[in-house]
Amino acid sequence: FKTHMWQPCVWKQGPAGAMFVLASLFGLGGASAFVSSPSVAAPRAVQKGTQSPPETAAAANGRGSGDSLVGLGLLWAVGWRQGRARNGAGRIVVRGRNYECNVRGKKGKREAELAKIIKKCLSAVIMAIKEGGTDETTNKALSRVIKDGTKDGVSRSTIDGRIKKFVDGKEQVDQIMFEGTGPGGAAVMARTLTDCKIRTRAHIQDAFKKSDGEIGNTGSANFAFETKGVLLFEGTNEDAIMEAAMEADAELEELETQEDGSVVALTAPENFRAVQEALEAKNLVSTSADVEYLSITEVELDEKDTYNLKFLIHQLEAIDDVQEVVHNAKFNDIELELNSYGIPMTWMTLQKLKK
């Protein structure tokens, strides 16, 4: 056996080391028995004028052969185990595109949600810098985005790294809204931050095609939405928010209490930041706040179209350049079915499995 096959196992390999020690003991026992066998002991006995009893020599010879075989067997087992460990036996090694899909499909729900939050935060950071620069003291929008991002679990080092990359000119990106018609006639829009419009459009078009939808031109879907500043408050009520808004001269358009007791406040997009800061000055800090697309009209979907639209949304959100997906559909109760790798199946595949 090669030295590197057995030497480390004595001190570091636990069970393998024990096997090696046993093999060595059996080997030494076999060697000593062999030396005492008739073929070796007889000449010495003649010189001294003595002779070993035949039955004792035979027993020693048998014991030596048996111990030697056991020792060789254990040594072979040690070498086989070490070689198996070095070759990575027992592990499934996958590489390339399939490996990437496996890892992505097996991510936990929490990791996927955090990735979405990070993507949205970094997108807002870049847009804030493009509008007001990198100085947080003068760019209140940037300061606000960073504060909200760290509160949602985005590390400051991640934000600083993205800012440095943008400032150094290593990243030239633009915000583009892609629009299209989804399954059942639902209006779908995908907000992207991209450095290559052609590449991003190709990915989005492919996602629409796989989901029984069609990408459109600018204006093909935005008619179904309006933009509003949306602030969510918890632990308070409509009266307290309205009173604080009136004292701060903040222009609120609507207040609505949700089923869980939280309150949603709507503002015009141009007044969003001013209202948020005015309410915070009155110790009313929102749980979440952003300018969002709210649907004006809804499209009710059946089971098939609901499944295909959810599949489309999943495909769009998996594209690195996509920051947000909005739609005006009212869903059926059906949920996406996942394969063994955690990847959603198409409607056609699902129907084949049910037959």
C-alpha positions as a Python dict, from the first residue, in 0.01 Angstrom:
ca = {
    (1, 'F'): (0, 0, 0),
    (2, 'K'): (117, 352, -73),
    (3, 'T'): (229, 553, 228),
    (4, 'H'): (-31, 826, 180),
    (5, 'M'): (-308, 563, 184),
    (6, 'W'): (-249, 445, 538),
    (7, 'Q'): (-22, 683, 729),
    (8, 'P'): (-280, 964, 798),
    (9, 'C'): (-550, 722, 906),
    (10, 'V'): (-357, 615, 1219),
    (11, 'W'): (-389, 957, 1377),
    (12, 'K'): (-680, 1134, 1203),
    (13, 'Q'): (-930, 893, 1054),
    (14, 'G'): (-1103, 740, 1358),
    (15, 'P'): (-1243, 399, 1252),
    (16, 'A'): (-986, 369, 975),
    (17, 'G'): (-707, 427, 1225),
    (18, 'A'): (-843, 156, 1451),
    (19, 'M'): (-862, -84, 1157),
    (20, 'F'): (-500, -7, 1070),
    (21, 'V'): (-381, -72, 1425),
    (22, 'L'): (-567, -405, 1430),
    (23, 'A'): (-422, -494, 1092),
    (24, 'S'): (-72, -416, 1217),
    (25, 'L'): (-121, -628, 1531),
    (26, 'F'): (-253, -923, 1331),
    (27, 'G'): (29, -881, 1082),
    (28, 'L'): (292, -882, 1358),
    (29, 'G'): (125, -1180, 1520),
    (30, 'G'): (128, -1363, 1190),
    (31, 'A'): (494, -1275, 1133),
    (32, 'S'): (599, -1398, 1478),
    (33, 'A'): (405, -1718, 1429),
    (34, 'F'): (565, -1762, 1092),
    (35, 'V'): (913, -1727, 1243),
    (36, 'S'): (823, -1998, 1493),
    (37, 'S'): (699, -2231, 1217),
    (38, 'P'): (893, -2553, 1131),
    (39, 'S'): (1054, -2410, 819),
    (40, 'V'): (1218, -2137, 1023),
    (41, 'A'): (1245, -2286, 1372),
    (42, 'A'): (1378, -2627, 1263),
    (43, 'P'): (1733, -2519, 1166),
    (44, 'R'): (1772, -2342, 1498),
    (45, 'A'): (1645, -2651, 1682),
    (46, 'V'): (1903, -2872, 1505),
    (47, 'Q'): (2183, -2638, 1605),
    (48, 'K'): (2079, -2661, 1972),
    (49, 'G'): (2015, -3031, 1956),
    (50, 'T'): (1645, -3001, 2016),
    (51, 'Q'): (1338, -3050, 1798),
    (52, 'S'): (996, -2889, 1816),
    (53, 'P'): (701, -3119, 1865),
    (54, 'P'): (520, -3175, 1531),
    (55, 'E'): (179, -3074, 1665),
    (56, 'T'): (315, -2746, 1812),
    (57, 'A'): (483, -2649, 1484),
    (58, 'A'): (171, -2728, 1285),
    (59, 'A'): (-43, -2519, 1520),
    (60, 'A'): (199, -2231, 1498),
    (61, 'N'): (210, -2259, 1121),
    (62, 'G'): (-171, -2254, 1100),
    (63, 'R'): (-201, -1964, 1339),
    (64, 'G'): (59, -1767, 1145),
    (65, 'S'): (-118, -1821, 815),
    (66, 'G'): (-458, -1729, 963),
    (67, 'D'): (-329, -1415, 1136),
    (68, 'S'): (-146, -1308, 823),
    (69, 'L'): (-460, -1343, 613),
    (70, 'V'): (-665, -1144, 866),
    (71, 'G'): (-399, -873, 875),
    (72, 'L'): (-386, -851, 496),
    (73, 'G'): (-766, -836, 483),
    (74, 'L'): (-781, -549, 731),
    (75, 'L'): (-505, -361, 550),
    (76, 'W'): (-696, -402, 223),
    (77, 'A'): (-1012, -270, 393),
    (78, 'V'): (-824, 37, 520),
    (79, 'G'): (-685, 112, 175),
    (80, 'W'): (-1026, 61, 9),
    (81, 'R'): (-1195, 294, 260),
    (82, 'Q'): (-935, 567, 210),
    (83, 'G'): (-956, 540, -167),
    (84, 'R'): (-1336, 554, -150),
    (85, 'A'): (-1322, 870, 64),
    (86, 'R'): (-1077, 1037, -175),
    (87, 'N'): (-1286, 953, -480),
    (88, 'G'): (-1600, 1101, -319),
    (89, 'A'): (-1795, 776, -325),
    (90, 'G'): (-2146, 800, -190),
    (91, 'R'): (-2193, 1160, -309),
    (92, 'I'): (-2385, 1270, -616),
    (93, 'V'): (-2180, 1538, -790),
    (94, 'V'): (-2375, 1743, -1041),
    (95, 'R'): (-2241, 2035, -1240),
    (96, 'G'): (-2353, 2284, -1501),
    (97, 'R'): (-2704, 2406, -1574),
    (98, 'N'): (-2869, 2111, -1399),
    (99, 'Y'): (-2672, 2184, -1081),
    (100, 'E'): (-2782, 2549, -1090),
    (101, 'C'): (-3148, 2451, -1130),
    (102, 'N'): (-3125, 2200, -845),
    (103, 'V'): (-2982, 2456, -604),
    (104, 'R'): (-3231, 2723, -705),
    (105, 'G'): (-3522, 2480, -682),
    (106, 'K'): (-3424, 2365, -333),
    (107, 'K'): (-3397, 2713, -182),
    (108, 'G'): (-3624, 2767, 111),
    (109, 'K'): (-3920, 3000, 98),
    (110, 'R'): (-3752, 3242, 335),
    (111, 'E'): (-3442, 3264, 116),
    (112, 'A'): (-3654, 3336, -191),
    (113, 'E'): (-3843, 3611, -7),
    (114, 'L'): (-3519, 3766, 121),
    (115, 'A'): (-3370, 3759, -230),
    (116, 'K'): (-3676, 3944, -358),
    (117, 'I'): (-3645, 4206, -81),
    (118, 'I'): (-3273, 4256, -154),
    (119, 'K'): (-3337, 4292, -527),
    (120, 'K'): (-3609, 4551, -471),
    (121, 'C'): (-3399, 4745, -219),
    (122, 'L'): (-3091, 4761, -441),
    (123, 'S'): (-3305, 4871, -734),
    (124, 'A'): (-3450, 5156, -526),
    (125, 'V'): (-3100, 5254, -411),
    (126, 'I'): (-2975, 5286, -769),
    (127, 'M'): (-3276, 5492, -878),
    (128, 'A'): (-3240, 5721, -575),
    (129, 'I'): (-2872, 5777, -658),
    (130, 'K'): (-2953, 5856, -1021),
    (131, 'E'): (-3202, 6118, -907),
    (132, 'G'): (-3019, 6279, -614),
    (133, 'G'): (-2660, 6157, -582),
    (134, 'T'): (-2483, 5945, -321),
    (135, 'D'): (-2481, 6188, -26),
    (136, 'E'): (-2731, 6058, 226),
    (137, 'T'): (-2747, 6390, 411),
    (138, 'T'): (-2878, 6576, 106),
    (139, 'N'): (-3049, 6286, -73),
    (140, 'K'): (-3335, 6207, 163),
    (141, 'A'): (-3480, 5950, -76),
    (142, 'L'): (-3155, 5751, -65),
    (143, 'S'): (-3136, 5776, 313),
    (144, 'R'): (-3493, 5652, 337),
    (145, 'V'): (-3438, 5359, 102),
    (146, 'I'): (-3126, 5247, 293),
    (147, 'K'): (-3308, 5275, 625),
    (148, 'D'): (-3603, 5071, 497),
    (149, 'G'): (-3372, 4813, 342),
    (150, 'T'): (-3170, 4752, 658),
    (151, 'K'): (-3494, 4726, 854),
    (152, 'D'): (-3610, 4452, 613),
    (153, 'G'): (-3290, 4250, 658),
    (154, 'V'): (-3064, 4381, 381),
    (155, 'S'): (-2708, 4418, 512),
    (156, 'R'): (-2538, 4757, 488),
    (157, 'S'): (-2233, 4596, 325),
    (158, 'T'): (-2455, 4467, 41),
    (159, 'I'): (-2599, 4815, -14),
    (160, 'D'): (-2257, 4985, 1),
    (161, 'G'): (-2113, 4732, -243),
    (162, 'R'): (-2388, 4800, -496),
    (163, 'I'): (-2345, 5178, -456),
    (164, 'K'): (-1967, 5152, -509),
    (165, 'K'): (-2016, 4938, -818),
    (166, 'F'): (-2258, 5194, -965),
    (167, 'V'): (-2044, 5498, -875),
    (168, 'D'): (-1728, 5337, -1020),
    (169, 'G'): (-1905, 5306, -1354),
    (170, 'K'): (-1905, 4926, -1352),
    (171, 'E'): (-2282, 4922, -1379),
    (172, 'Q'): (-2486, 5135, -1621),
    (173, 'V'): (-2851, 5049, -1577),
    (174, 'D'): (-3191, 5187, -1672),
    (175, 'Q'): (-3536, 5122, -1532),
    (176, 'I'): (-3771, 4985, -1798),
    (177, 'M'): (-4132, 4871, -1762),
    (178, 'F'): (-4234, 4579, -1984),
    (179, 'E'): (-4604, 4524, -2046),
    (180, 'G'): (-4806, 4236, -2181),
    (181, 'T'): (-5125, 4032, -2175),
    (182, 'G'): (-5130, 3728, -1954),
    (183, 'P'): (-5356, 3421, -1950),
    (184, 'G'): (-5727, 3503, -1951),
    (185, 'G'): (-5663, 3858, -2073),
    (186, 'A'): (-5503, 3978, -1750),
    (187, 'A'): (-5282, 4287, -1772),
    (188, 'V'): (-4925, 4216, -1657),
    (189, 'M'): (-4635, 4457, -1609),
    (190, 'A'): (-4275, 4379, -1508),
    (191, 'R'): (-4054, 4656, -1373),
    (192, 'T'): (-3689, 4592, -1456),
    (193, 'L'): (-3348, 4742, -1389),
    (194, 'T'): (-3123, 4637, -1673),
    (195, 'D'): (-2802, 4718, -1857),
    (196, 'C'): (-2923, 4550, -2177),
    (197, 'K'): (-3281, 4605, -2289),
    (198, 'I'): (-3259, 4352, -2573),
    (199, 'R'): (-3146, 4070, -2343),
    (200, 'T'): (-3408, 4145, -2079),
    (201, 'R'): (-3687, 4170, -2336),
    (202, 'A'): (-3588, 3831, -2480),
    (203, 'H'): (-3609, 3667, -2135),
    (204, 'I'): (-3945, 3827, -2059),
    (205, 'Q'): (-4086, 3736, -2399),
    (206, 'D'): (-3982, 3374, -2344),
    (207, 'A'): (-4159, 3372, -2005),
    (208, 'F'): (-4481, 3503, -2161),
    (209, 'K'): (-4463, 3244, -2439),
    (210, 'K'): (-4428, 2955, -2191),
    (211, 'S'): (-4732, 3074, -1997),
    (212, 'D'): (-4989, 3124, -2273),
    (213, 'G'): (-4937, 3503, -2269),
    (214, 'E'): (-4803, 3768, -2506),
    (215, 'I'): (-4564, 4056, -2448),
    (216, 'G'): (-4688, 4390, -2576),
    (217, 'N'): (-4575, 4746, -2643),
    (218, 'T'): (-4577, 5042, -2405),
    (219, 'G'): (-4937, 5122, -2311),
    (220, 'S'): (-5073, 4774, -2373),
    (221, 'A'): (-5126, 4709, -1999),
    (222, 'N'): (-5067, 5027, -1795),
    (223, 'F'): (-5420, 5150, -1868),
    (224, 'A'): (-5542, 4897, -1608),
    (225, 'F'): (-5335, 5052, -1324),
    (226, 'E'): (-5283, 5374, -1133),
    (227, 'T'): (-4982, 5469, -924),
    (228, 'K'): (-5030, 5554, -557),
    (229, 'G'): (-4810, 5608, -257),
    (230, 'V'): (-4900, 5325, -16),
    (231, 'L'): (-4815, 5336, 355),
    (232, 'L'): (-4898, 5051, 592),
    (233, 'F'): (-4940, 5120, 965),
    (234, 'E'): (-4978, 4871, 1250),
    (235, 'G'): (-5076, 4931, 1611),
    (236, 'T'): (-5281, 5242, 1539),
    (237, 'N'): (-5616, 5341, 1385),
    (238, 'E'): (-5760, 5563, 1114),
    (239, 'D'): (-5854, 5847, 1352),
    (240, 'A'): (-5501, 5881, 1491),
    (241, 'I'): (-5350, 5882, 1141),
    (242, 'M'): (-5601, 6135, 1009),
    (243, 'E'): (-5546, 6366, 1308),
    (244, 'A'): (-5168, 6351, 1267),
    (245, 'A'): (-5197, 6415, 892),
    (246, 'M'): (-5415, 6722, 946),
    (247, 'E'): (-5177, 6864, 1207),
    (248, 'A'): (-4879, 6806, 975),
    (249, 'D'): (-5069, 6934, 669),
    (250, 'A'): (-5006, 6599, 494),
    (251, 'E'): (-5231, 6524, 199),
    (252, 'L'): (-5386, 6179, 241),
    (253, 'E'): (-5624, 6055, -27),
    (254, 'E'): (-5767, 5749, 146),
    (255, 'L'): (-5750, 5543, 466),
    (256, 'E'): (-5861, 5181, 490),
    (257, 'T'): (-5852, 4936, 781),
    (258, 'Q'): (-5758, 4579, 683),
    (259, 'E'): (-5893, 4253, 829),
    (260, 'D'): (-5585, 4209, 1048),
    (261, 'G'): (-5628, 4556, 1203),
    (262, 'S'): (-5354, 4730, 1006),
    (263, 'V'): (-5432, 5059, 828),
    (264, 'V'): (-5339, 5144, 468),
    (265, 'A'): (-5296, 5511, 374),
    (266, 'L'): (-5293, 5622, 8),
    (267, 'T'): (-5131, 5937, -127),
    (268, 'A'): (-5051, 6085, -465),
    (269, 'P'): (-4706, 5967, -587),
    (270, 'E'): (-4564, 6320, -586),
    (271, 'N'): (-4668, 6368, -220),
    (272, 'F'): (-4555, 6027, -99),
    (273, 'R'): (-4221, 6119, 64),
    (274, 'A'): (-4355, 6440, 217),
    (275, 'V'): (-4649, 6256, 377),
    (276, 'Q'): (-4425, 5980, 509),
    (277, 'E'): (-4182, 6225, 671),
    (278, 'A'): (-4467, 6439, 814),
    (279, 'L'): (-4630, 6138, 981),
    (280, 'E'): (-4296, 6014, 1118),
    (281, 'A'): (-4250, 6354, 1279),
    (282, 'K'): (-4574, 6274, 1465),
    (283, 'N'): (-4431, 5936, 1579),
    (284, 'L'): (-4632, 5740, 1321),
    (285, 'V'): (-4376, 5516, 1153),
    (286, 'S'): (-4507, 5300, 870),
    (287, 'T'): (-4434, 4927, 861),
    (288, 'S'): (-4387, 4947, 484),
    (289, 'A'): (-4405, 5231, 234),
    (290, 'D'): (-4363, 5249, -144),
    (291, 'V'): (-4512, 5384, -464),
    (292, 'E'): (-4713, 5097, -612),
    (293, 'Y'): (-4927, 5013, -913),
    (294, 'L'): (-5286, 4950, -805),
    (295, 'S'): (-5532, 4787, -1044),
    (296, 'I'): (-5829, 4995, -1157),
    (297, 'T'): (-6025, 4699, -1289),
    (298, 'E'): (-5988, 4328, -1211),
    (299, 'V'): (-6010, 4027, -1440),
    (300, 'E'): (-6148, 3708, -1284),
    (301, 'L'): (-5968, 3393, -1397),
    (302, 'D'): (-6068, 3027, -1405),
    (303, 'E'): (-5851, 2745, -1272),
    (304, 'K'): (-5638, 2699, -1585),
    (305, 'D'): (-5572, 3070, -1642),
    (306, 'T'): (-5496, 3122, -1272),
    (307, 'Y'): (-5238, 2844, -1281),
    (308, 'N'): (-5077, 2976, -1601),
    (309, 'L'): (-5064, 3333, -1466),
    (310, 'K'): (-4902, 3218, -1142),
    (311, 'F'): (-4655, 3021, -1353),
    (312, 'L'): (-4584, 3338, -1557),
    (313, 'I'): (-4527, 3545, -1244),
    (314, 'H'): (-4286, 3281, -1112),
    (315, 'Q'): (-4095, 3278, -1442),
    (316, 'L'): (-4072, 3658, -1450),
    (317, 'E'): (-3956, 3690, -1091),
    (318, 'A'): (-3681, 3434, -1160),
    (319, 'I'): (-3525, 3673, -1416),
    (320, 'D'): (-3238, 3863, -1252),
    (321, 'D'): (-3330, 4199, -1410),
    (322, 'V'): (-3694, 4191, -1297),
    (323, 'Q'): (-3760, 4392, -980),
    (324, 'E'): (-4138, 4371, -951),
    (325, 'V'): (-4436, 4210, -1124),
    (326, 'V'): (-4791, 4353, -1106),
    (327, 'H'): (-5120, 4229, -1252),
    (328, 'N'): (-5494, 4295, -1232),
    (329, 'A'): (-5615, 3936, -1202),
    (330, 'K'): (-5846, 3787, -943),
    (331, 'F'): (-5714, 3438, -875),
    (332, 'N'): (-5883, 3103, -840),
    (333, 'D'): (-5779, 2891, -539),
    (334, 'I'): (-5540, 2663, -731),
    (335, 'E'): (-5171, 2671, -638),
    (336, 'L'): (-4858, 2590, -837),
    (337, 'E'): (-4747, 2227, -827),
    (338, 'L'): (-4373, 2167, -787),
    (339, 'N'): (-4162, 1879, -915),
    (340, 'S'): (-3905, 1693, -705),
    (341, 'Y'): (-3655, 1978, -752),
    (342, 'G'): (-3898, 2244, -630),
    (343, 'I'): (-3954, 2385, -981),
    (344, 'P'): (-4316, 2464, -1086),
    (345, 'M'): (-4466, 2236, -1350),
    (346, 'T'): (-4651, 2370, -1651),
    (347, 'W'): (-5027, 2325, -1675),
    (348, 'M'): (-4987, 2071, -1957),
    (349, 'T'): (-4743, 1860, -1755),
    (350, 'L'): (-4973, 1871, -1454),
    (351, 'Q'): (-5269, 1748, -1659),
    (352, 'K'): (-5065, 1457, -1800),
    (353, 'L'): (-4968, 1347, -1448),
    (354, 'K'): (-5331, 1352, -1335),
    (355, 'K'): (-5442, 1114, -1613),
}
